[in-house]
Amino acid sequence: MVEGSSAYLSTVDKTQTEANIEAKWDDWYVKGLSDFIRVPNLSPNYDAEFLTNGKIEECMELVDNYINML
């Protein structure tokens, strides 16, 4: 199937997708985003040690752990 074709789009179950998001919204999506933004992974404009302080890696590991929880 070609992405964007009606055959491709008809395989998506909107009701099931909405139910999945609703079931995981508070305990997965909101919690994950909250955990992610708590890590002070800013930019070189605010943190001279941005590339060496391990915060980028901490955020990457956090995202990886959340994805693997699915």
Sine and cosine of phi, psi and omega as CSV:
sin_phi,cos_phi,sin_psi,cos_psi,sin_omega,cos_omega
0.00,0.00,0.54,-0.84,0.00,-1.00
-0.99,-0.12,0.78,-0.63,0.03,-1.00
-0.85,0.53,0.71,-0.71,-0.02,-1.00
1.00,-0.08,-0.27,0.96,0.04,-1.00
-0.97,0.25,0.36,-0.93,-0.02,-1.00
-0.90,0.43,-0.53,0.85,0.04,-1.00
-0.91,0.42,-0.65,0.76,0.02,-1.00
-0.92,0.40,-0.72,0.70,-0.05,-1.00
-0.93,0.37,-0.50,0.87,-0.04,-1.00
-0.95,0.31,-0.19,0.98,0.01,-1.00
-0.99,0.12,-0.15,0.99,0.01,-1.00
-1.00,0.04,0.82,-0.57,0.02,-1.00
-1.00,-0.09,0.99,-0.17,-0.07,-1.00
-0.86,0.51,-0.67,0.74,-0.02,-1.00
-0.89,0.45,-0.70,0.71,0.01,-1.00
-0.92,0.40,-0.63,0.77,0.03,-1.00
-0.89,0.46,-0.72,0.70,0.03,-1.00
-0.89,0.46,-0.65,0.76,0.02,-1.00
-0.90,0.44,-0.65,0.76,0.01,-1.00
-0.90,0.43,-0.70,0.71,0.03,-1.00
-0.90,0.44,-0.71,0.70,0.00,-1.00
-0.87,0.49,-0.67,0.74,-0.04,-1.00
-0.92,0.40,-0.49,0.87,-0.09,-1.00
-0.95,-0.32,0.00,1.00,-0.14,-0.99
-0.84,0.55,-0.84,0.54,-0.09,-1.00
-0.96,0.29,-0.71,0.71,-0.13,-0.99
-1.00,0.03,-0.14,0.99,0.01,-1.00
-0.82,-0.57,-0.86,0.51,-0.06,-1.00
-0.91,0.41,-0.82,0.58,-0.05,-1.00
-0.92,0.40,-0.70,0.71,0.02,-1.00
-0.88,0.48,-0.71,0.70,0.00,-1.00
-0.89,0.47,-0.71,0.70,0.02,-1.00
-0.91,0.42,-0.65,0.76,0.02,-1.00
-0.89,0.45,-0.69,0.72,0.04,-1.00
-0.88,0.47,-0.66,0.75,-0.02,-1.00
-0.90,0.45,-0.72,0.69,-0.08,-1.00
-0.97,0.24,-0.23,0.97,0.09,-1.00
-0.95,0.32,-0.41,0.91,0.00,-1.00
-0.97,0.25,0.85,-0.53,-0.05,-1.00
-0.97,0.26,0.89,0.45,0.01,-1.00
-0.99,-0.11,1.00,0.06,-0.15,-0.99
-1.00,-0.05,-0.94,-0.33,-0.01,-1.00
-0.32,-0.95,0.21,-0.98,0.03,-1.00
-0.86,0.51,-0.36,0.93,0.02,-1.00
-0.93,0.37,-0.40,0.92,-0.06,-1.00
-0.89,-0.46,-0.31,0.95,-0.10,-1.00
-0.64,-0.77,0.95,-0.32,-0.03,-1.00
-0.89,0.45,-0.40,0.92,-0.02,-1.00
-0.99,-0.13,0.32,0.95,-0.07,-1.00
-0.74,0.67,-0.72,0.70,-0.08,-1.00
-1.00,0.10,-0.19,0.98,-0.09,-1.00
-0.83,-0.56,-0.06,1.00,-0.10,-0.99
-1.00,0.07,-0.04,1.00,0.05,-1.00
0.99,0.10,0.01,1.00,-0.04,-1.00
-0.95,0.31,-0.55,0.83,0.06,-1.00
-0.89,0.46,-0.71,0.70,0.00,-1.00
-0.90,0.43,-0.62,0.79,0.04,-1.00
-0.88,0.48,-0.69,0.72,0.03,-1.00
-0.91,0.41,-0.66,0.75,0.01,-1.00
-0.88,0.47,-0.68,0.74,0.01,-1.00
-0.91,0.41,-0.66,0.76,0.02,-1.00
-0.87,0.50,-0.74,0.67,0.02,-1.00
-0.89,0.45,-0.70,0.72,0.01,-1.00
-0.86,0.51,-0.69,0.72,0.01,-1.00
-0.89,0.46,-0.66,0.75,0.02,-1.00
-0.92,0.40,-0.66,0.75,0.01,-1.00
-0.89,0.45,-0.65,0.76,-0.02,-1.00
-0.95,0.30,-0.22,0.98,0.06,-1.00
-0.97,0.25,-0.34,0.94,-0.04,-1.00
-0.89,0.46,0.00,0.00,0.00,0.00
